[in-house]
Amino acid sequence: MASNRRDLPEINAGSMADIAFLLLIFFLVTTTMDVDTGISRKLPPMPEENIETPEIHKRNIYVVLINKNNRVLAGIGSPATMVEIDGNGIVSESLKEDVKKFVSNNGRIETSSESPDKAVVSLQNQEGTSYSMYIQIQNELTKAYNELRDEQSINDFGKGFDKLDAVEQKKIKAFYPMKISEAETKAN
Amino acid sequence: MSKFKRGAGKGVPAISTASLPDIVFMLLFFFMVTTVMRETTLKIEVKPPSATEVKKMEKKSLVSYIYVGPPTEALQANFGSAARIQLNDVTFSRKEVGEIQQFILSEREAKDEKEIPYMTASIKADENVTMGIITDVKTELRKVNALKINYSTKKRD
């Protein structure tokens, strides 16, 4: 018996590497390291009954309209003062610059916003508006606010907005609150 | 003299590969741990639009995904080509958009009560869908008070 145990051959572990490689390659191929990215928004709560919506002065609303053909109309207050930004699916830089001017007006121009705190961007789209156009507009609006916040943070703290700590970021955000109001989609 | 040169003819000894499995196993475990397998199979086609001002999503465990897009080619025979909403493994037509309420409520049940305010609904929609269906989805989310949303977009420079 004793000699029998001594003779037990060692298992060849040479192919272990091959097996491990096989598994490794399987996981290498199936791994997706994509991170989820996106534009975050906060929806307004459902309106309660018997509560009237507060009136906002015309000068404090910047209206962006997107129609079913993806043409964009934008301007402060009433439709009479709006201009067509661009058609055919491409948004020009002028929308962002317009929004920045409107939000950071601080009451200088009579027909533009009184303060960043009071400024509201109203985004309205139609049933047939394409989602990609809508995202482009949302992107431009976000960019306008991001740039304003960045400028303000360099002014106040001497460094970019993303380098600030949480408390400082809150201060800047309170100075430039992103107020984007979205009306219900209009039919046709 | 010959005393010192005796072994020279044998050449370089073979490098031991005994530790190779260990190295490979290490890599293997790394990939096994980091791999996230997709939980749902998509029955609709979703090609998200791209944007520049995107942010990374945090706390993936608190995110509920709502997919919106046209059915895949194989399923178009059954469902037609109109955009549909997919929650978990089931797709719904635009008329059945109310199912989102049930979906959000069941997602909430699985979570701790303290975490509910931090839950996010991520809308993964195809770039070619129209806003009508997106607005319907958003209205349903508002009805169940799931107000934190995220429009899933790719990063573009």
Contacts between the chains, C-beta under 8 A, distances in Angstrom:
chain1	res1	chain2	res2	distance
A	13	B	21	7.1
A	16	B	21	4.4
A	17	B	17	7.2
A	17	B	20	4.8
A	17	B	21	4.6
A	17	B	24	5.7
A	20	B	21	5.5
A	20	B	24	4.1
A	20	B	25	5.3
A	20	B	28	5.6
A	21	B	24	5.7
A	23	B	28	5.4
A	24	B	24	5.8
A	24	B	27	5.5
A	24	B	28	4.5
A	24	B	31	6.6
A	27	B	28	6.6
A	27	B	31	3.8
A	27	B	32	5.6
A	27	B	35	5.5
A	28	B	31	5.9
A	30	B	35	6.1
A	30	B	37	7.0
A	31	B	31	5.7
A	31	B	34	6.5
A	31	B	35	4.7
A	32	B	36	7.0
A	32	B	38	7.6
A	33	B	34	7.3
A	35	B	56	5.5
A	35	B	57	7.3
A	36	B	56	7.1
A	36	B	57	4.0
A	36	B	60	7.0
A	36	B	63	7.3
A	36	B	122	6.9
A	36	B	152	6.6
A	37	B	54	4.1
A	37	B	55	6.7
A	37	B	56	5.7
A	37	B	57	6.7
A	37	B	152	7.4
A	37	B	153	6.5
A	37	B	154	6.9
A	37	B	155	5.4
A	38	B	54	5.9
A	38	B	55	7.1
A	38	B	57	6.3
A	38	B	122	6.5
A	38	B	150	4.3
A	38	B	151	5.3
A	38	B	152	4.4
A	38	B	153	5.2
A	39	B	51	6.0
A	39	B	53	6.6
A	39	B	54	6.2
A	39	B	55	7.4
A	39	B	150	6.9
A	39	B	151	4.7
A	39	B	153	5.9
A	40	B	55	6.2
A	40	B	120	7.6
A	40	B	148	7.4
A	40	B	149	7.4
A	40	B	150	5.0
A	40	B	151	8.0
A	41	B	149	5.5
A	41	B	150	7.4
A	41	B	151	6.9
A	42	B	147	5.6
A	42	B	148	6.2
A	42	B	149	7.5
A	43	B	138	6.1
A	43	B	141	6.2
A	43	B	142	5.2
A	43	B	146	8.0
A	43	B	147	4.4
A	43	B	148	7.9
A	43	B	149	5.9
A	44	B	142	7.2
A	44	B	147	7.5
A	45	B	142	6.7
A	45	B	145	6.6
A	45	B	147	6.4
A	46	B	142	5.1
A	46	B	143	6.1
A	46	B	145	7.7
A	125	B	131	4.9
A	125	B	135	7.8
A	126	B	131	7.1
A	127	B	130	6.6
A	127	B	131	6.7
A	127	B	132	4.1
A	127	B	135	7.8
A	128	B	130	5.3
A	128	B	131	7.4
A	128	B	132	7.0
A	129	B	130	6.4
A	129	B	131	4.2
A	130	B	127	7.5
A	130	B	128	6.8
A	130	B	129	7.7
A	130	B	130	6.1
A	130	B	131	7.3
A	131	B	49	6.6
A	131	B	125	5.4
A	131	B	126	7.2
A	131	B	127	5.8
A	131	B	128	7.2
A	131	B	129	4.9
A	131	B	130	6.8
A	131	B	131	6.2
A	131	B	134	5.9
A	132	B	49	4.2
A	132	B	127	3.9
A	132	B	128	7.2
A	134	B	131	5.6
A	134	B	134	7.4
A	135	B	49	4.5
A	135	B	51	5.7
A	135	B	127	7.5
A	135	B	151	6.1
A	135	B	153	6.0
A	136	B	49	7.5
A	136	B	51	7.3
A	138	B	51	7.5
A	138	B	151	6.8
A	139	B	51	4.0
A	139	B	52	6.0
A	139	B	53	5.4
A	139	B	153	7.8
A	142	B	51	8.0
A	142	B	53	4.1
A	143	B	52	6.6
A	143	B	53	5.1
A	146	B	53	5.9
A	184	B	135	7.0
A	184	B	139	7.7
A	185	B	131	5.9
A	185	B	132	6.2
A	185	B	135	4.1
